[in-house]
């Protein structure tokens, strides 16, 4: 472990062996995290802020561990930050940084369903999620956003890879943007997305939806289909369920529950 100064913020930065400050600063999730935190801390200058009388400040950052992806680029980072006020009161500040993701609510409507019918089916994936200790975790199709990818582009790509369906970016509806509350110009600048574990992880998931009509006999063909990129270690089975039952089938998946809630709420407010 070595200690230097994070030049952009003039605070001590401790780094594990094998990771330089230059390599860390190429890792976009770290830059996004510290920029958003800095902006949030700046808001304490407002007399109406609950922490105005004794504001918190970022005192130091310690990178505890990191992982690399293909090509040697930094992929995941775990850090501990010291965020405290003059009274020595600290805020919980251990974070796992992995960056943004996308999730897709894909709804299938049988082509013989009459206009105005509420008969819809949701496509879920069943795949190993070792972090959850599961070899058959049921969830919405999802994928990570890399430094170069657009959110809509990644969503369309993941649908093609996981579901075997080609969808143009323009055919996707961003539920997260439609549902996001209007933010003041002086707001924190948080992403218009769902944060599944804000107490310990920076991951935020932008949720998209897409619906299409297909022949009814294709519904059975889709369910149980094997998909996914084997070169990426993906072994995915598709699961098609009636939309009215999707909240039960995907009850362990925060993405699924959030997507269904967003879609229903936007439908009720006639924003879809």
N, C-alpha and C positions, 0 to 999 in steps of 0.2 A: 504494500500500500504506500502510495506517495501522495504528498499534499502540495498543492499549488494554489493559485488564485484564479477564480473564474473571472476572467478579464471583463466580461460584459456587465457583471454585477458587483464586482469588487468584494467577493466573499470567498472564504476558504473552500477549496474543492479537493476532496480526497478521492483518489483513483486506485483501483486494484491493479495488480501487475498485468501488463499486456494491453492496457487500454490507455490511450493518450487523450488529452483534452481535445486535440484536433479531431480524433475519431469520434469522440462523444458529441462534438458540435455538428458533426455531419448527420447524426441520428435525429431525424426530424421530430419524433415524439418528445425528446428531451427539450428541444427548442420551443415547441408548442407549449409544453408543460410550464416551463419557467417564464415564458412570455405571458401566459394567462395568469399565473400566480402573481407576477409582478404587477400586472394591471389591476388585479383584485386588491392587492396590498395598497396600491395607490389610492383606491377609493376611500380608504380610511381617513383621508384628509378632509372629507366632507363632515361637517359638524353633526349631521344627522346619522352618521354611521355608528352602529353600536360599539365599535372598538375605537372610536375617535379619541377618547380621553387618554387611552394608553395603547397606541397602535402596535400591532405585531410587525415584525420585520424578518426577512430571510437572513439568518446569521451564518449558515454553512450548508454545504451539500456533500454527502458521502455516497459515492457509488459503491454499493456493497457487492454486486455481482453483475455479470452480463453474459449474453449468449450471442453467438454469431450465426447468421444464415449463410446460404450458398454465396460464394464469392468473397467471403470474409467480412461482409458488412455486418454492423451491429444490428441485432434483431430484437432482443429484449434487454431491459435494464431494470435492476432493482436498486432503489436508493433510499437513503434516510436524510431528511432535511431538518435543520433546526429553525423552526419558525416560532419566535417568542417575543414577548413584550418586555418593557423595562422592569416589570415586577417579577420577571423570571418565569412567567406562566407560558407553557409551551402548548402548541396545537399538535394533535396526532399527525405525523408527517412521514410515514413510510409508504412508499409507492412503488408499484410494479408498472413500468412503462412499456406499452406494446403498440400504442397508436390506434388509429381509427379502423373501423370495420363497417361492412354493409350487411343488411339482411333483406330478404325478398319474400314478400307475401304474394305467392302465385296462386291465383284462383281460376279454377276451370269451371266452365258452364256448359252443360250438355247442349248440343246444337238443336235438340228437339224440345228444350225447355221453352215454354211460352214467354213472350215479352213480359217483363215485370215480375217474373218468377224469382223467388229468393233461393232457388236451388243452386248452390255453389259448392265446390270442393276445393280444399286446400292441399297443396303438395308439401309434404314434410320429408325430411331425410332421416335415415337411421344409420348411424355410423359410430365407429369407436371414438370415444373421447376419454383418453387415458387420464387426463387431469381430473375428471369426475369419477374415475374408477369404473368406467362403463365401456363395454364393447358394442352397445346398441342404444346409443343416446338418440332420442327423438327430438328434432329441432327444425326450425326454418332453415332453408338454404342460406349460407352466409360465407363471407370471405374477408380477409384483411385487405386494407388499402395500402399499397406501397407508396414510396415517395413520388413516383411519376404518375400513378393512375388517378383518373377522375373517379368520383364516387359512382356516378351513373355508369361509367364504362366498366368499372369493376363489378358492379351489380349485374350488368348484362353478361359479362364474361362468366361469372359464377353460375348464373342460370344455365348458360350453355354447357358448362363443364359438369355441373351437378345434376341437371335435369335433362340435358340433351336437347334443349330447345333454343333456337336462335331468336333473340328478341332485340330489336333495335333500341338504342338508348332513349329515343323519343317516345317509345311505348311504355316507359316506366313513369310512375307517379311517385314523387317523393312525399311520403306521408309525414315525415319528420318536419319538413319545411312548412307544409300546410298547417301543421298543428302547433308550431313553435309560437310562443307568446311574443308580442312586440316588445323589444328591449330598448331602453333608453340609450341615447348616444353615449352616456357615461357608464354603461353596464359592464359586466365582467368580460363579455365577449366569448362566452361559452359556446361550443358548437351546437348547432340545431340537430340534436341527436339524443339517443337514450344512453344513459350511463348505468350499466348494470351493476357496477360495484364501486361506486364513487368513494367509498371509505378506504380503498386500498389500491385502486387501479385507474389509470387514465383512459382506458378503452372507452370509446363512445361509438355507438352503432347508429348509422343513418338507415332508416327503414324505407324501403320502396315497395310498391305494389304493382301488380300487373294482372289483368284478367283476359281470358280468351275463351272463345267457344270452340269445342272440339266434339267430334262424334262420340256418342255415349259409349260405344264399345271400346273406345280408346282409354276410358277411365280405368278399366280393369287392366289394360295393357301397361299403363303407367305404374300402377301399384305393384311393388315387388321388383321393378326394374333395377338392375345393377348399373351404377354409374360411378363417376369420379375418376380422377387422374391417378392411375396406379403409380406413376412415376413420382407423385407427391405423397404417396402413402395413403391415398384416399380409397376407402372401400365403402361405398355408399349404396344403400337400398332405399328406393323411393316408397313413400307411404301416402296414399291418397285418402283423405277422410272428409266426410261432410263438414262444411264450414261450421255448422251448429255444434259439432263435436270437437272442433279443433282446439278449443281451450282445455279440454280434458286430455286429448292425445299429446298436446305439447305443454302440459302444465308444469313440467320441470324446466322449460326453456324460457328465460326472460324475454328473448327476442320475439318468440311466438306470442306470448301474452301481451307484450307491448304493441306489437303490430295489430293484433286483433282489437285491442282497446282503441288505438289510433284510428283504425279503419271505421269502427263502429261510431266513434265520436264525430269523426268528419262526415260520416253519412248523416248523422242526426242533425248536424249543423249545415247540411247541404253544401259542403265544400268539395264533395266528390261527385 
